[in-house]
Amino acid sequence: MPEMRLTAADSLPLTALTALLNAVYADYALPVQRSSQQVAIHHAVWDIEPALSVIAWMENEPVGVALLGRRGQAGWIGSMGVLPAWRRQGIGLHMLHQVQANARRAGLSHVDLEVLTRNTQAQALYEVAGFQVQRELLTWQRRVEQGALPDPYFKLQPTSVAWALQQASAWHTTPPCWQRSVGSLLHMTDLKAFTVTDQSGETPVYLLMRHLMQGQIRLADIGIAPGHEPRGLGRELLQGFHLRHFDANVILGNEPVESPWNRVFVALGYYVIERQHEMRWLVT
């Protein structure tokens, strides 16, 4: 087997890194193909640090990538993969160990990642490297053909994105994962926010959305004030949102399996399209 070497991800120009990421994920369960501009945006949103990230090389060609994000003492592996022709040769584990060494030198306390529950081989690799499953995350979808929802009593209204982000940290019963955390939301420049007002004139619920493309919307986050149940105003909020965007498929990713919002999604015709395990490695 040729000798492998590892370098920091900033050793690759953005165009070459984009090509590598697309090739790594071309046969993935959820194929990912991005432009260089999209990769740059994702790196900014997820706080990816190329100097802490890793590229694997074989025969002077890049064959693997592991991207590490950092916020304070927290880390997150946002992309990790090896070209199909070079898999099952230990390259992934070598990259993981290098990322872990980088995280240790950077003073991080832990590193998280997500892996599809059906990707048992990848999960086994992460477990060998010391990562442990923390919880299960669900990706929900509601498609246009599922029909209209009832007109809610409390009407949907636009609100300030800045106001919604101020509430985000406290308005979740369980901590959000990296992509849904305030640190990520603050980097998103295309957010729109909505709320509903209750009988007392308060707005104890919010929804943040992003347009992915024509006919498809991603809910970036949804939250409700402590002491309120999603089955009340939360359901009204979603009904009003779907009435406004009746012609779009709607996706919400990474909702913890224990979240009280899941009952509302089921009641409104959402269904789970993917499950992931959130895993964590404690830096020692």
C-alpha positions as CSV (number, residue, x, y, z in Angstrom):
1,M,0.0,0.0,0.0
2,P,1.4,3.5,-0.9
3,E,2.4,5.7,2.0
4,M,-0.3,8.0,3.3
5,R,0.2,11.5,4.5
6,L,-2.0,14.0,6.3
7,T,-2.1,17.7,5.9
8,A,-4.3,20.6,7.2
9,A,-7.3,21.3,5.0
10,D,-6.0,24.8,4.2
11,S,-3.4,23.0,2.0
12,L,-6.2,22.6,-0.6
13,P,-7.7,25.5,-2.6
14,L,-11.4,25.8,-2.2
15,T,-12.2,24.5,-5.7
16,A,-10.1,21.3,-5.0
17,L,-11.6,20.9,-1.6
18,T,-15.1,21.2,-3.1
19,A,-14.3,18.6,-5.7
20,L,-13.0,16.2,-3.0
21,L,-16.1,16.7,-0.8
22,N,-18.4,16.0,-3.8
23,A,-16.5,12.9,-4.8
24,V,-16.5,11.6,-1.2
25,Y,-20.2,12.0,-0.9
26,A,-21.2,11.0,-4.4
27,D,-22.4,7.5,-3.3
28,Y,-23.6,8.5,0.1
29,A,-27.0,7.6,1.3
30,L,-28.0,11.2,0.9
31,P,-25.8,12.3,-2.1
32,V,-24.3,15.8,-1.6
33,Q,-23.1,17.9,-4.5
34,R,-22.1,21.5,-3.7
35,S,-20.5,24.5,-5.5
36,S,-17.4,26.2,-4.1
37,Q,-19.6,29.1,-3.0
38,Q,-21.9,26.8,-1.1
39,V,-18.9,25.1,0.6
40,A,-17.6,28.5,1.6
41,I,-20.9,29.5,3.1
42,H,-21.3,26.2,5.0
43,H,-17.8,26.7,6.4
44,A,-18.8,30.1,7.7
45,V,-22.1,28.9,9.1
46,W,-20.6,25.9,10.9
47,D,-17.4,27.7,12.0
48,I,-15.2,25.2,10.2
49,E,-11.5,25.8,10.8
50,P,-9.4,24.5,7.9
51,A,-6.2,24.7,9.9
52,L,-7.7,22.2,12.4
53,S,-9.2,20.0,9.6
54,V,-7.5,17.2,7.8
55,I,-6.9,16.0,4.2
56,A,-5.5,12.5,3.6
57,W,-3.2,12.0,0.6
58,M,-2.3,8.9,-1.3
59,E,0.1,9.0,-4.3
60,N,0.0,12.8,-4.2
61,E,-3.8,12.8,-4.6
62,P,-6.3,13.9,-1.9
63,V,-8.4,10.9,-1.0
64,G,-10.1,11.8,2.3
65,V,-11.3,14.8,4.3
66,A,-12.4,15.5,7.9
67,L,-13.6,19.0,8.6
68,L,-13.5,20.3,12.2
69,G,-15.5,23.3,13.5
70,R,-14.8,25.1,16.7
71,R,-16.8,27.4,19.0
72,G,-15.1,28.1,22.2
73,Q,-14.1,24.8,23.8
74,A,-16.7,22.8,21.7
75,G,-15.8,21.1,18.4
76,W,-17.8,19.4,15.7
77,I,-16.9,17.3,12.7
78,G,-19.0,18.6,9.9
79,S,-17.8,16.4,7.0
80,M,-15.9,13.2,7.1
81,G,-15.2,10.7,4.3
82,V,-12.9,8.8,2.0
83,L,-13.0,8.2,-1.7
84,P,-14.7,4.9,-2.5
85,A,-11.6,3.3,-4.0
86,W,-9.6,4.0,-0.8
87,R,-12.1,2.9,1.8
88,R,-11.5,0.2,4.4
89,Q,-7.8,0.8,4.5
90,G,-7.5,2.6,7.8
91,I,-7.5,6.1,6.3
92,G,-10.6,7.3,8.1
93,L,-9.3,6.2,11.5
94,H,-6.0,8.0,10.8
95,M,-7.8,11.2,9.9
96,L,-10.0,10.9,13.0
97,H,-6.9,10.5,15.3
98,Q,-5.3,13.6,13.7
99,V,-8.5,15.6,14.2
100,Q,-8.6,14.5,17.8
101,A,-4.9,15.5,18.2
102,N,-5.7,18.9,16.7
103,A,-8.7,19.3,19.0
104,R,-6.6,18.5,22.0
105,R,-3.9,21.0,21.0
106,A,-6.7,23.7,20.4
107,G,-7.9,23.2,24.0
108,L,-11.3,21.8,23.1
109,S,-13.3,20.0,25.8
110,H,-15.3,17.7,23.4
111,V,-16.0,17.0,19.8
112,D,-19.5,16.1,18.4
113,L,-20.6,14.6,15.1
114,E,-23.7,13.1,13.5
115,V,-24.0,9.8,11.7
116,L,-26.9,8.2,10.0
117,T,-28.3,5.4,12.2
118,R,-28.2,3.1,9.2
119,N,-24.6,3.8,8.5
120,T,-23.4,1.2,11.0
121,Q,-19.9,0.9,9.5
122,A,-19.2,4.6,10.1
123,Q,-20.6,4.5,13.6
124,A,-18.4,1.5,14.4
125,L,-15.4,3.6,13.1
126,Y,-16.3,6.5,15.4
127,E,-16.7,4.2,18.4
128,V,-13.2,2.8,17.8
129,A,-11.9,6.4,18.0
130,G,-13.7,6.9,21.3
131,F,-17.0,8.6,20.3
132,Q,-20.1,7.6,22.1
133,V,-23.8,7.9,21.1
134,Q,-25.5,10.8,23.0
135,R,-29.0,10.8,21.5
136,E,-31.0,10.2,18.3
137,L,-31.9,13.1,16.0
138,L,-34.9,13.0,13.6
139,T,-35.3,14.7,10.2
140,W,-39.0,15.5,9.5
141,Q,-40.7,16.3,6.2
142,R,-44.1,17.4,5.1
143,R,-44.8,17.4,1.4
144,V,-47.2,19.5,-0.7
145,E,-49.4,16.5,-1.7
146,Q,-50.3,15.8,1.9
147,G,-52.9,18.6,1.5
148,A,-53.9,21.7,3.4
149,L,-54.1,22.1,7.2
150,P,-57.0,23.7,9.1
151,D,-57.0,27.5,9.5
152,P,-55.5,28.3,12.9
153,Y,-57.3,30.5,15.5
154,F,-54.2,32.6,16.2
155,K,-52.8,34.0,13.0
156,L,-49.3,33.7,11.8
157,Q,-47.3,37.0,11.7
158,P,-43.8,37.9,10.7
159,T,-41.4,38.9,13.5
160,S,-37.8,40.0,14.0
161,V,-35.1,37.4,13.3
162,A,-33.0,39.2,16.0
163,W,-35.8,38.7,18.5
164,A,-36.2,35.0,17.7
165,L,-32.5,34.5,18.1
166,Q,-32.5,36.2,21.5
167,Q,-35.0,33.5,22.7
168,A,-33.3,30.5,21.0
169,S,-31.0,29.5,23.7
170,A,-33.7,29.3,26.4
171,W,-36.7,28.1,24.4
172,H,-35.6,24.5,23.9
173,T,-36.3,21.6,26.3
174,T,-33.1,19.9,25.1
175,P,-29.9,21.5,23.8
176,P,-29.9,21.9,20.0
177,C,-27.2,20.1,18.0
178,W,-24.4,22.1,16.3
179,Q,-26.4,23.0,13.1
180,R,-29.4,24.2,15.1
181,S,-27.5,26.1,17.8
182,V,-27.5,29.9,18.1
183,G,-23.8,29.9,16.9
184,S,-25.0,28.5,13.5
185,L,-28.2,30.5,13.3
186,L,-26.3,33.8,13.8
187,H,-24.3,33.1,10.6
188,M,-27.4,32.5,8.4
189,T,-28.2,35.6,6.4
190,D,-31.3,34.3,4.7
191,L,-33.5,33.7,7.8
192,K,-37.1,34.7,8.1
193,A,-39.0,34.6,11.4
194,F,-42.6,34.0,12.3
195,T,-44.7,33.9,15.5
196,V,-48.3,33.9,16.8
197,T,-49.7,36.0,19.6
198,D,-51.8,34.5,22.3
199,Q,-54.9,35.9,24.1
200,S,-52.7,38.0,26.5
201,G,-50.8,39.6,23.6
202,E,-47.6,37.6,24.2
203,T,-45.6,35.8,21.6
204,P,-44.2,32.7,23.3
205,V,-43.3,30.8,20.2
206,Y,-41.1,31.3,17.0
207,L,-40.2,29.7,13.8
208,L,-37.1,30.4,11.6
209,M,-37.2,29.4,8.0
210,R,-34.8,29.3,5.0
211,H,-35.7,28.9,1.3
212,L,-33.5,26.1,-0.1
213,M,-34.9,26.3,-3.7
214,Q,-38.1,26.8,-5.5
215,G,-40.8,24.7,-3.8
216,Q,-38.6,23.6,-0.8
217,I,-38.2,25.2,2.6
218,R,-36.1,24.2,5.5
219,L,-37.1,25.1,9.0
220,A,-33.9,26.3,10.6
221,D,-35.3,26.3,14.1
222,I,-38.5,26.3,16.1
223,G,-38.8,27.1,19.8
224,I,-41.4,27.8,22.5
225,A,-41.1,29.6,25.8
226,P,-40.8,27.5,29.0
227,G,-44.1,26.7,30.5
228,H,-45.8,26.4,27.1
229,E,-46.7,23.2,25.2
230,P,-46.0,22.9,21.5
231,R,-49.4,21.1,21.1
232,G,-51.0,24.5,21.8
233,L,-49.5,27.6,20.1
234,G,-46.8,25.6,18.5
235,R,-49.4,23.7,16.5
236,E,-51.1,27.0,15.6
237,L,-47.8,28.4,14.4
238,L,-47.1,25.4,12.1
239,Q,-50.7,25.4,10.7
240,G,-50.4,29.1,9.9
241,F,-47.0,28.6,8.3
242,H,-48.2,25.8,6.1
243,L,-51.2,27.9,5.0
244,R,-48.8,30.6,4.0
245,H,-46.5,28.2,2.2
246,F,-49.0,25.7,0.9
247,D,-47.0,25.1,-2.3
248,A,-43.7,24.1,-0.7
249,N,-42.2,20.9,0.8
250,V,-41.0,21.6,4.3
251,I,-38.1,19.9,6.1
252,L,-36.9,20.2,9.6
253,G,-33.6,18.5,10.5
254,N,-32.0,17.3,13.7
255,E,-34.9,17.3,16.2
256,P,-34.1,15.3,19.3
257,V,-36.2,12.1,19.5
258,E,-37.3,13.2,23.0
259,S,-38.5,16.6,21.9
260,P,-42.2,17.4,22.6
261,W,-42.4,18.9,19.1
262,N,-42.4,15.5,17.6
263,R,-46.0,14.8,18.6
264,V,-47.1,18.0,16.8
265,F,-45.2,17.0,13.6
266,V,-46.9,13.6,13.6
267,A,-50.3,15.3,14.1
268,L,-49.8,17.7,11.2
269,G,-48.7,15.0,8.7
270,Y,-45.0,15.2,8.9
271,Y,-43.0,11.9,8.6
272,V,-39.4,11.0,9.5
273,I,-37.2,10.7,6.4
274,E,-33.9,10.2,8.3
275,R,-32.5,9.3,11.7
276,Q,-29.1,10.2,13.0
277,H,-27.0,9.5,16.1
278,E,-25.3,12.4,17.7
279,M,-22.0,11.2,19.0
280,R,-19.4,12.8,21.3
281,W,-15.7,12.4,22.1
282,L,-14.5,13.8,25.4
283,V,-11.0,15.3,25.1
284,T,-8.7,13.8,27.6
